[in-house]
Amino acid sequence: MDASKLKIAMWDFNHCDPKRCTGRKLAREKKIRILKPYQKFGGIILSPLGTIPVTNADSEIIASSGIAVIDCSWARISEINFDRIHNGKERTLPWLVAANTVNYGRPEKLSCVEALAAALIITEHESSAHRLLESFSWGGEFIRLNQEVLEGYLNAGSAEELLKVQEDFFNSKPVEDERPLYPPGSSEEEEEEEDQENIN
């Protein structure tokens, strides 16, 4: 499928600075659309309350109905009525490492664009993932940091297999306590310029 034709969306609950939101930046570039609060969506939903991991079995749903992410803060998650968003297709993401300049090298601290890109790669929509990531200077670094485990997730035939890949990878590659504060070639000044937020 043409990467520009895939339906990609985001619910924005105004929990972060719109000038520093990766999803808002993608919307300005017309790469995703912003959904109104509690607007219905028929595709896969990346939700902080999801319990089923996204797998390549979701590929056809994304191709036909799209994918959306919920942009919200854990500190204010109680303000959201998730029942009004529920469509039975909520998914969560497996273990991944962030490359954004706020949380570089930290596991499970993904921005909206990283979450969407990861889900798209896992579901065999890699060209769409790269189309989103190319809007950010650190987009390629996200792929580099997670390439091995993303390949494992992509090849998993079920949620159970994906979770086994996650467990095996996590056990074989313990998370380091000390990581660089910024990605290669980045700086604190760039951090202020990039659009950031966390969905995990």
MARDRENLUM-257714 format. One record per residue: residue number from 1; residue in three letters; x, y, z of N, C-alpha, C in turn. Coordinates in Angstrom, 3 decimals, padded with zeros to 6 digits, always signed. Layout:
# MARDRENLUM-257714
SESE num residuo      n.u      n.v      n.w     ca.u     ca.v     ca.w      c.u      c.v      c.w
SESE NUM     ala        X        Y        Z        X        Y        Z        X        Y        Z
...
# end
This chain:
# MARDRENLUM-257714
SESE num residuo      n.u      n.v      n.w     ca.u     ca.v     ca.w      c.u      c.v      c.w
SESE   1     met +000.839 -001.205 +000.000 +000.000 +000.000 +000.000 +000.873 +001.254 +000.000
SESE   2     asp +000.447 +002.272 -000.760 +001.120 +003.560 -000.776 +001.154 +004.113 +000.644
SESE   3     ala +002.378 +004.457 +001.123 +002.536 +004.918 +002.509 +001.673 +006.130 +002.807
SESE   4     ser +001.444 +006.971 +001.811 +000.661 +008.189 +002.039 -000.837 +007.921 +002.119
SESE   5     lys -001.263 +006.709 +001.738 -002.688 +006.382 +001.726 -003.165 +005.739 +003.025
SESE   6     leu -002.242 +005.292 +003.857 -002.622 +004.622 +005.099 -003.284 +005.612 +006.057
SESE   7     lys -004.350 +005.184 +006.717 -005.044 +006.040 +007.679 -004.294 +006.015 +009.010
SESE   8     ile -003.690 +007.134 +009.372 -002.936 +007.245 +010.621 -003.469 +008.454 +011.378
SESE   9     ala -003.799 +008.265 +012.641 -004.464 +009.333 +013.391 -003.995 +009.377 +014.841
SESE  10     met -004.410 +010.432 +015.545 -004.043 +010.608 +016.949 -005.151 +011.346 +017.683
SESE  11     trp -005.528 +010.834 +018.847 -006.368 +011.605 +019.760 -005.451 +012.492 +020.579
SESE  12     asp -005.705 +013.774 +020.565 -004.890 +014.721 +021.322 -005.728 +015.267 +022.474
SESE  13     phe -005.349 +014.899 +023.702 -006.085 +015.361 +024.878 -005.429 +016.575 +025.538
SESE  14     asn -004.548 +017.234 +024.781 -003.935 +018.489 +025.232 -003.210 +018.344 +026.567
SESE  15     his -002.527 +017.221 +026.735 -001.747 +017.009 +027.950 -000.302 +017.476 +027.804
SESE  16     cys +000.090 +017.878 +026.608 +001.474 +018.331 +026.424 +001.482 +019.605 +025.591
SESE  17     asp +002.634 +020.252 +025.557 +002.809 +021.476 +024.795 +002.652 +021.151 +023.308
SESE  18     pro +001.664 +021.741 +022.626 +001.461 +021.419 +021.210 +002.668 +021.727 +020.333
SESE  19     lys +003.512 +022.671 +020.763 +004.703 +023.005 +019.989 +005.785 +021.940 +020.123
SESE  20     arg +005.649 +021.062 +021.118 +006.668 +020.040 +021.352 +006.100 +018.629 +021.212
SESE  21     cys +005.003 +018.522 +020.493 +004.316 +017.240 +020.329 +004.654 +016.637 +018.966
SESE  22     thr +005.201 +015.430 +018.949 +005.567 +014.808 +017.675 +004.342 +014.544 +016.811
SESE  23     gly +003.238 +014.193 +017.446 +002.018 +013.960 +016.687 +001.507 +015.221 +016.019
SESE  24     arg +001.551 +016.325 +016.740 +001.118 +017.600 +016.163 +002.006 +017.984 +014.974
SESE  25     lys +003.305 +017.721 +015.104 +004.207 +018.030 +013.990 +003.825 +017.218 +012.761
SESE  26     leu +003.540 +015.940 +012.953 +003.122 +015.100 +011.830 +001.805 +015.587 +011.230
SESE  27     ala +000.914 +016.073 +012.079 -000.362 +016.601 +011.588 -000.141 +017.862 +010.752
SESE  28     arg +000.783 +018.720 +011.204 +001.084 +019.929 +010.432 +001.630 +019.570 +009.053
SESE  29     glu +002.336 +018.456 +008.985 +002.892 +017.995 +007.708 +001.894 +017.132 +006.932
SESE  30     lys +000.683 +017.006 +007.479 -000.398 +016.241 +006.845 -000.049 +014.756 +006.680
SESE  31     lys +000.736 +014.246 +007.613 +001.079 +012.820 +007.601 +000.144 +012.006 +008.489
SESE  32     ile -000.486 +012.655 +009.447 -001.521 +012.017 +010.254 -002.646 +013.035 +010.448
SESE  33     arg -003.784 +012.563 +010.930 -004.865 +013.506 +011.229 -005.183 +013.469 +012.715
SESE  34     ile -005.585 +014.613 +013.235 -005.954 +014.727 +014.637 -007.436 +014.393 +014.787
SESE  35     leu -007.738 +013.471 +015.682 -009.124 +013.115 +015.974 -009.665 +013.998 +017.093
SESE  36     lys -010.930 +014.325 +017.015 -011.564 +015.040 +018.112 -011.650 +014.110 +019.323
SESE  37     pro -011.654 +014.673 +020.543 -011.773 +013.816 +021.727 -012.959 +012.860 +021.603
SESE  38     tyr -012.658 +011.577 +021.755 -013.668 +010.508 +021.734 -014.308 +010.283 +020.365
SESE  39     gln -013.721 +010.863 +019.325 -014.187 +010.553 +017.975 -013.948 +009.071 +017.696
SESE  40     lys -014.893 +008.420 +017.064 -014.790 +006.989 +016.795 -013.712 +006.706 +015.748
SESE  41     phe -013.044 +005.556 +015.930 -012.010 +005.130 +014.986 -012.093 +003.618 +014.856
SESE  42     gly -012.074 +003.113 +013.638 -012.308 +001.690 +013.425 -011.078 +000.816 +013.326
SESE  43     gly -009.894 +001.432 +013.332 -008.670 +000.661 +013.165 -008.021 +000.257 +014.476
SESE  44     ile -006.754 -000.136 +014.399 -005.980 -000.487 +015.579 -005.725 +000.766 +016.409
SESE  45     ile -005.884 +000.648 +017.726 -005.653 +001.771 +018.637 -004.489 +001.432 +019.564
SESE  46     leu -003.438 +002.241 +019.532 -002.342 +002.092 +020.484 -002.737 +002.822 +021.756
SESE  47     ser -003.029 +002.046 +022.786 -003.586 +002.605 +024.016 -002.691 +002.299 +025.209
SESE  48     pro -002.523 +003.257 +026.127 -001.748 +002.984 +027.342 -002.398 +001.930 +028.225
SESE  49     leu -003.676 +001.634 +027.986 -004.368 +000.602 +028.754 -004.523 -000.696 +027.960
SESE  50     gly -003.890 -000.768 +026.803 -003.969 -001.980 +026.001 -003.319 -003.157 +026.714
SESE  51     thr -003.837 -004.345 +026.479 -003.284 -005.555 +027.100 -002.777 -006.557 +026.066
SESE  52     ile -003.189 -006.407 +024.816 -002.757 -007.307 +023.748 -001.677 -006.606 +022.925
SESE  53     pro -000.511 -007.221 +022.749 +000.533 -006.563 +021.965 +000.190 -006.531 +020.482
SESE  54     val +000.601 -005.477 +019.813 +000.411 -005.400 +018.371 +001.322 -006.433 +017.709
SESE  55     thr +000.798 -007.163 +016.733 +001.573 -008.167 +016.003 +001.295 -008.033 +014.514
SESE  56     asn +002.051 -008.798 +013.704 +001.820 -008.710 +012.263 +000.458 -009.262 +011.852
SESE  57     ala -000.230 -009.917 +012.781 -001.602 -010.352 +012.505 -002.551 -009.165 +012.368
SESE  58     asp -002.114 -007.985 +012.841 -002.931 -006.773 +012.743 -002.721 -006.037 +011.427
SESE  59     ser -001.873 -006.568 +010.573 -001.506 -005.867 +009.343 -002.702 -005.541 +008.459
SESE  60     glu -003.593 -006.494 +008.266 -004.735 -006.267 +007.375 -005.709 -005.240 +007.944
SESE  61     ile -005.875 -005.255 +009.270 -006.760 -004.259 +009.895 -006.212 -002.866 +009.651
SESE  62     ile -004.892 -002.714 +009.812 -004.275 -001.404 +009.596 -004.388 -000.996 +008.132
SESE  63     ala -004.200 -001.944 +007.229 -004.299 -001.636 +005.802 -005.700 -001.161 +005.426
SESE  64     ser -006.718 -001.744 +006.035 -008.098 -001.408 +005.667 -008.699 -000.282 +006.501
SESE  65     ser -008.329 -000.239 +007.797 -008.986 +000.708 +008.708 -008.044 +001.678 +009.393
SESE  66     gly -006.733 +001.456 +009.303 -005.776 +002.401 +009.842 -005.314 +002.102 +011.255
SESE  67     ile -004.556 +003.051 +011.801 -004.006 +002.944 +013.146 -004.020 +004.319 +013.799
SESE  68     ala -004.305 +004.357 +015.090 -004.343 +005.620 +015.833 -003.638 +005.448 +017.168
SESE  69     val -003.107 +006.543 +017.670 -002.435 +006.545 +018.965 -003.153 +007.521 +019.887
SESE  70     ile -003.169 +007.204 +021.170 -003.755 +008.091 +022.177 -002.627 +008.878 +022.818
SESE  71     asp -002.612 +010.177 +022.607 -001.569 +011.033 +023.175 -002.063 +011.576 +024.505
SESE  72     cys -001.506 +011.047 +025.592 -001.934 +011.485 +026.919 -000.786 +011.320 +027.904
SESE  73     ser -000.946 +011.911 +029.060 +000.053 +011.838 +030.121 -000.401 +010.844 +031.184
SESE  74     trp +000.546 +010.020 +031.667 +000.206 +009.097 +032.751 -000.286 +009.853 +033.980
SESE  75     ala +000.229 +011.053 +034.187 -000.159 +011.827 +035.366 -001.620 +012.270 +035.304
SESE  76     arg -002.191 +012.292 +034.088 -003.572 +012.756 +033.927 -004.458 +011.707 +033.263
SESE  77     ile -004.013 +010.463 +033.314 -004.728 +009.406 +032.599 -006.142 +009.185 +033.143
SESE  78     ser -006.352 +009.510 +034.425 -007.675 +009.322 +035.029 -008.713 +010.279 +034.447
SESE  79     glu -008.259 +011.313 +033.744 -009.179 +012.277 +033.152 -009.835 +011.750 +031.874
SESE  80     ile -009.303 +010.668 +031.320 -009.775 +010.161 +030.034 -010.758 +009.015 +030.231
SESE  81     asn -011.874 +009.090 +029.547 -012.866 +008.015 +029.566 -012.551 +007.053 +028.416
SESE  82     phe -011.754 +006.040 +028.706 -011.317 +005.128 +027.656 -012.462 +004.285 +027.095
SESE  83     asp -013.542 +004.151 +027.842 -014.690 +003.396 +027.341 -015.279 +004.040 +026.087
SESE  84     arg -015.137 +005.349 +025.981 -015.697 +006.059 +024.833 -014.831 +005.904 +023.585
SESE  85     ile -013.596 +005.453 +023.769 -012.693 +005.210 +022.645 -012.709 +003.742 +022.247
SESE  86     his -013.067 +002.890 +023.177 -012.983 +001.437 +023.005 -013.646 +000.961 +021.711
SESE  87     asn -012.910 +000.123 +020.966 -013.488 -000.499 +019.768 -013.133 -001.981 +019.663
SESE  88     gly -012.503 -002.524 +020.707 -012.126 -003.929 +020.704 -010.834 -004.221 +019.977
SESE  89     lys -010.164 -003.168 +019.477 -008.913 -003.356 +018.731 -007.756 -002.605 +019.389
SESE  90     glu -007.848 -002.404 +020.708 -006.771 -001.728 +021.419 -005.540 -002.635 +021.482
SESE  91     arg -004.386 -002.040 +021.315 -003.136 -002.780 +021.374 -002.115 -002.012 +022.217
SESE  92     thr -001.159 -002.764 +022.728 -000.028 -002.168 +023.425 +001.233 -002.486 +022.638
SESE  93     leu +002.323 -001.820 +022.962 +003.592 -002.068 +022.286 +004.499 -002.932 +023.148
SESE  94     pro +005.300 -003.776 +022.535 +006.288 -004.535 +023.301 +007.460 -003.641 +023.690
SESE  95     trp +008.419 -004.232 +024.363 +009.593 -003.505 +024.865 +010.389 -002.905 +023.723
SESE  96     leu +010.629 -001.598 +023.797 +011.435 -000.875 +022.818 +012.164 +000.259 +023.522
SESE  97     val +013.205 +000.754 +022.886 +014.020 +001.828 +023.454 +013.755 +003.120 +022.692
SESE  98     ala +013.599 +004.209 +023.417 +013.340 +005.509 +022.797 +014.605 +006.084 +022.171
SESE  99     ala +014.426 +006.850 +021.112 +015.532 +007.574 +020.488 +015.304 +009.076 +020.501
SESE 100     asn +014.126 +009.509 +020.957 +013.861 +010.948 +020.992 +014.817 +011.621 +021.972
SESE 101     thr +015.057 +012.901 +021.775 +016.106 +013.585 +022.523 +015.778 +013.815 +023.989
SESE 102     val +014.536 +013.632 +024.383 +014.172 +013.756 +025.797 +014.484 +012.470 +026.551
SESE 103     asn +014.197 +011.332 +025.939 +014.336 +010.039 +026.633 +015.262 +009.075 +025.902
SESE 104     tyr +016.272 +009.599 +025.245 +017.160 +008.765 +024.438 +017.749 +007.606 +025.243
SESE 105     gly +017.607 +006.394 +024.694 +018.187 +005.214 +025.312 +017.376 +004.621 +026.440
SESE 106     arg +016.249 +005.231 +026.756 +015.429 +004.728 +027.862 +014.322 +003.818 +027.331
SESE 107     pro +014.144 +002.666 +027.944 +013.108 +001.748 +027.472 +011.708 +002.245 +027.802
SESE 108     glu +010.791 +001.983 +026.876 +009.364 +002.233 +027.086 +009.042 +003.698 +027.378
SESE 109     lys +009.815 +004.601 +026.787 +009.555 +006.036 +026.918 +009.407 +006.639 +025.525
SESE 110     leu +008.520 +006.055 +024.749 +008.390 +006.437 +023.349 +007.507 +007.663 +023.152
SESE 111     ser +007.864 +008.461 +022.165 +006.991 +009.542 +021.721 +005.918 +008.945 +020.814
SESE 112     cys +004.941 +009.748 +020.449 +003.856 +009.251 +019.596 +004.375 +008.742 +018.258
SESE 113     val +005.299 +009.475 +017.647 +005.800 +009.039 +016.345 +006.561 +007.728 +016.464
SESE 114     glu +007.304 +007.536 +017.548 +008.020 +006.277 +017.740 +007.045 +005.118 +017.935
SESE 115     ala +005.987 +005.357 +018.680 +004.988 +004.315 +018.910 +004.311 +003.914 +017.602
SESE 116     leu +003.895 +004.902 +016.829 +003.256 +004.610 +015.550 +004.214 +003.888 +014.607
SESE 117     ala +005.444 +004.386 +014.520 +006.424 +003.780 +013.618 +006.715 +002.337 +014.004
SESE 118     ala +006.872 +002.080 +015.300 +007.144 +000.719 +015.760 +006.006 -000.221 +015.379
SESE 119     ala +004.782 +000.214 +015.627 +003.624 -000.621 +015.294 +003.540 -000.873 +013.793
SESE 120     leu +003.859 +000.128 +013.005 +003.810 -000.028 +011.550 +004.881 -000.994 +011.053
SESE 121     ile +006.060 -000.950 +011.650 +007.122 -001.884 +011.263 +006.732 -003.311 +011.626
SESE 122     ile +006.220 -003.490 +012.833 +005.831 -004.826 +013.299 +004.734 -005.425 +012.419
SESE 123     thr +003.894 -004.558 +011.859 +002.768 -005.031 +011.042 +003.047 -004.949 +009.540
SESE 124     glu +004.323 -004.884 +009.185 +004.742 -004.939 +007.778 +004.311 -003.726 +006.963
SESE 125     his +004.281 -002.572 +007.601 +004.023 -001.312 +006.902 +005.237 -000.400 +007.084
SESE 126     glu +006.403 -000.939 +006.735 +007.661 -000.247 +007.024 +007.794 +001.074 +006.278
SESE 127     ser +007.323 +001.141 +005.045 +007.453 +002.387 +004.294 +006.677 +003.511 +004.965
SESE 128     ser +005.534 +003.187 +005.548 +004.757 +004.197 +006.277 +005.482 +004.632 +007.540
SESE 129     ala +006.153 +003.689 +008.198 +006.925 +004.021 +009.398 +008.048 +004.992 +009.062
SESE 130     his +008.776 +004.711 +007.991 +009.883 +005.588 +007.601 +009.367 +006.962 +007.183
SESE 131     arg +008.200 +007.005 +006.590 +007.615 +008.292 +006.188 +007.360 +009.178 +007.406
SESE 132     leu +006.966 +008.577 +008.516 +006.757 +009.350 +009.741 +008.085 +009.746 +010.376
SESE 133     leu +008.995 +008.797 +010.482 +010.257 +009.040 +011.188 +011.153 +010.040 +010.470
SESE 134     glu +011.016 +010.157 +009.157 +011.897 +011.060 +008.419 +011.657 +012.529 +008.785
SESE 135     ser +010.589 +012.804 +009.489 +010.306 +014.177 +009.921 +011.156 +014.603 +011.113
SESE 136     phe +011.919 +013.660 +011.682 +012.698 +013.951 +012.890 +014.158 +013.568 +012.682
SESE 137     ser +015.049 +014.402 +013.168 +016.480 +014.168 +012.959 +016.949 +012.861 +013.575
SESE 138     trp +016.257 +012.397 +014.610 +016.640 +011.171 +015.303 +015.823 +009.958 +014.846
SESE 139     gly +015.018 +010.118 +013.800 +014.157 +009.027 +013.354 +014.921 +007.774 +012.970
SESE 140     gly +016.020 +007.941 +012.239 +016.826 +006.789 +011.855 +017.473 +006.112 +013.042
SESE 141     glu +017.783 +006.882 +014.060 +018.394 +006.324 +015.267 +017.422 +005.399 +015.993
SESE 142     phe +016.129 +005.701 +015.932 +015.139 +004.820 +016.556 +015.183 +003.433 +015.920
SESE 143     ile +015.295 +003.395 +014.595 +015.397 +002.110 +013.902 +016.684 +001.404 +014.302
SESE 144     arg +017.788 +002.139 +014.338 +019.081 +001.527 +014.660 +019.074 +000.920 +016.057
SESE 145     leu +018.542 +001.642 +017.023 +018.528 +001.160 +018.403 +017.683 -000.100 +018.570
SESE 146     asn +016.649 -000.226 +017.773 +015.673 -001.306 +017.975 +015.625 -002.331 +016.842
SESE 147     gln +016.549 -002.248 +015.907 +016.458 -003.064 +014.701 +016.354 -004.558 +014.995
SESE 148     glu +017.209 -005.055 +015.868 +017.227 -006.494 +016.137 +015.912 -006.975 +016.742
SESE 149     val +015.440 -006.279 +017.755 +014.216 -006.737 +018.419 +012.988 -006.498 +017.541
SESE 150     leu +012.983 -005.432 +016.749 +011.864 -005.200 +015.833 +011.753 -006.326 +014.805
SESE 151     glu +012.889 -006.819 +014.335 +012.864 -007.946 +013.395 +012.256 -009.184 +014.052
SESE 152     gly +012.587 -009.390 +015.321 +012.005 -010.513 +016.050 +010.510 -010.367 +016.219
SESE 153     tyr +010.065 -009.157 +016.564 +008.629 -008.916 +016.716 +007.899 -009.118 +015.385
SESE 154     leu +008.504 -008.637 +014.307 +007.888 -008.757 +012.987 +007.674 -010.216 +012.602
SESE 155     asn +008.623 -011.060 +012.965 +008.556 -012.473 +012.579 +007.721 -013.325 +013.528
SESE 156     ala +007.253 -012.739 +014.622 +006.421 -013.491 +015.569 +005.047 -013.736 +014.952
SESE 157     gly +004.570 -014.968 +015.040 +003.302 -015.307 +014.409 +002.081 -015.088 +015.273
SESE 158     ser +002.288 -014.747 +016.539 +001.165 -014.552 +017.458 +001.613 -013.675 +018.609
SESE 159     ala +000.649 -013.248 +019.432 +000.984 -012.448 +020.611 +001.879 -013.239 +021.554
SESE 160     glu +001.614 -014.526 +021.680 +002.418 -015.369 +022.572 +003.858 -015.451 +022.084
SESE 161     glu +004.042 -015.619 +020.780 +005.390 -015.681 +020.224 +006.102 -014.340 +020.377
SESE 162     leu +005.373 -013.256 +020.176 +005.977 -011.933 +020.326 +006.451 -011.718 +021.754
SESE 163     leu +005.639 -012.092 +022.722 +006.029 -011.925 +024.123 +007.234 -012.791 +024.463
SESE 164     lys +007.348 -013.949 +023.812 +008.522 -014.801 +024.019 +009.767 -014.138 +023.439
SESE 165     val +009.635 -013.514 +022.275 +010.744 -012.763 +021.683 +011.172 -011.648 +022.624
SESE 166     gln +010.191 -010.929 +023.161 +010.471 -009.846 +024.096 +011.219 -010.358 +025.317
SESE 167     glu +010.753 -011.460 +025.886 +011.386 -012.025 +027.078 +012.814 -012.466 +026.789
SESE 168     asp +013.000 -013.160 +025.673 +014.334 -013.649 +025.323 +015.293 -012.493 +025.076
SESE 169     phe +014.823 -011.468 +024.369 +015.682 -010.326 +024.071 +016.022 -009.557 +025.336
SESE 170     phe +015.016 -009.361 +026.176 +015.234 -008.609 +027.411 +016.232 -009.325 +028.310
SESE 171     asn +016.128 -010.647 +028.391 +017.032 -011.422 +029.242 +018.449 -011.466 +028.691
SESE 172     ser +018.582 -011.408 +027.374 +019.909 -011.487 +026.765 +020.590 -010.138 +026.661
SESE 173     lys +019.806 -009.046 +026.747 +020.360 -007.704 +026.621 +019.879 -006.861 +027.781
SESE 174     pro +020.469 -007.023 +028.975 +020.021 -006.247 +030.130 +020.148 -004.757 +029.890
SESE 175     val +019.166 -004.033 +030.380 +019.155 -002.587 +030.204 +020.294 -001.967 +030.992
SESE 176     glu +021.061 -001.107 +030.332 +022.177 -000.445 +030.994 +021.660 +000.654 +031.914
SESE 177     asp +022.371 +000.818 +033.033 +021.975 +001.856 +033.979 +022.363 +003.238 +033.486
SESE 178     glu +023.472 +003.314 +032.740 +023.945 +004.602 +032.273 +023.894 +004.635 +030.755
SESE 179     arg +023.211 +005.612 +030.211 +023.101 +005.771 +028.773 +023.399 +007.224 +028.415
SESE 180     pro +023.768 +007.484 +027.167 +023.996 +008.869 +026.761 +022.736 +009.700 +026.955
SESE 181     leu +022.932 +010.953 +027.307 +021.780 +011.828 +027.476 +021.162 +012.207 +026.144
SESE 182     tyr +021.977 +012.218 +025.091 +021.495 +012.643 +023.786 +021.977 +011.682 +022.717
SESE 183     pro +021.238 +011.566 +021.620 +021.682 +010.703 +020.526 +022.933 +011.256 +019.871
SESE 184     pro +023.655 +010.428 +019.112 +024.865 +010.905 +018.436 +024.586 +012.125 +017.584
SESE 185     gly +025.412 +013.154 +017.740 +025.259 +014.355 +016.946 +024.211 +015.309 +017.454
SESE 186     ser +023.587 +014.998 +018.604 +022.549 +015.859 +019.146 +023.115 +016.679 +020.296
SESE 187     ser +022.273 +017.535 +020.863 +022.716 +018.406 +021.939 +021.513 +018.852 +022.736
SESE 188     glu +021.781 +019.515 +023.852 +020.682 +020.024 +024.668 +019.887 +021.065 +023.906
SESE 189     glu +020.573 +021.848 +023.037 +019.860 +022.852 +022.272 +018.858 +022.204 +021.320
SESE 190     glu +019.261 +021.077 +020.704 +018.350 +020.397 +019.795 +017.136 +019.878 +020.535
SESE 191     glu +017.344 +019.456 +021.781 +016.224 +018.957 +022.580 +015.136 +019.999 +022.681
SESE 192     glu +015.530 +021.257 +022.843 +014.540 +022.312 +022.985 +013.781 +022.542 +021.684
SESE 193     glu +014.420 +022.202 +020.541 +013.794 +022.463 +019.258 +012.880 +021.339 +018.809
SESE 194     glu +013.155 +020.099 +019.263 +012.372 +018.959 +018.807 +011.004 +018.929 +019.483
SESE 195     asp +010.031 +018.380 +018.791 +008.691 +018.205 +019.336 +008.641 +016.882 +020.068
SESE 196     gln +008.356 +016.898 +021.379 +008.430 +015.679 +022.167 +007.220 +015.493 +023.068
SESE 197     glu +006.917 +014.234 +023.319 +005.989 +013.836 +024.354 +006.105 +012.344 +024.504
SESE 198     asn +005.606 +011.811 +025.598 +005.675 +010.375 +025.836 +004.278 +009.797 +025.864
SESE 199     ile +004.136 +008.587 +025.339 +002.840 +007.921 +025.421 +002.902 +006.733 +026.351
SESE 200     asn +004.099 +006.326 +026.773 +004.223 +005.168 +027.660 +004.238 +005.605 +029.107
# end
